[in-house]
Amino acid sequence: MEAKNELGPDLEALAELEKVRDILFGASLRGVDTRLRDIDAETARALQVLRDDVRQRFEALERRLDEHVAALAARLDGQQADKVDRDQLAGLLNDLAERVARRPENGQP
């Protein structure tokens, strides 16, 4: 019980001190609180705009990357088809060269 009596005056003094602070600085502190809330709200809005912008840019980048990958895949398919055609042509030329080499000199097939 004695501890309560010792804390009682301290709590009362603290309450009185808070009242004095509120009287002296209350309007100023409320103004600061209002400005901080406004800054927090503006920061939150700016952060959301930034997030949206980054998301849109990332999506655009993904689309461009997909387009480039598709174009490269098509180009590679075309090159592979050309390679097959070249390989077939090389085979035909080798066959023709062998036929010409086997052909008798008198022009008979």
C-alpha positions, 0 to 999 in steps of 0.5 A: 500500500505504501508503494501506491502512496509513493506512486500517487503523487508522481502520477499526479505530477505527471498528469499535471505536467501533461496538462501544462504541455498541452496548454503550452504546446498543444496547438503546435503538436496538433499541427505537427501531427496533422502535417505528419498524417498528411505526409504519411498519406501523400507518401502512401499515395506516391508509393502506390503510384510508383508500384503501379508504374513499376508493375506496368513497366515490368509487364511491358518488358515481359511482353517485349521479351516474349515478342523477342523470344518468339521472333528468335524462335521463328528465326531459328526454325527458319535457319534450321529449315535452311540447314536441312535444305542445304544438307539435302542439296549437298547430298544431291550434289555429291550424288551427281558428282559420283554419277559424273565420276562413274560415267564413262569418258565416251559420254554414255550414261 
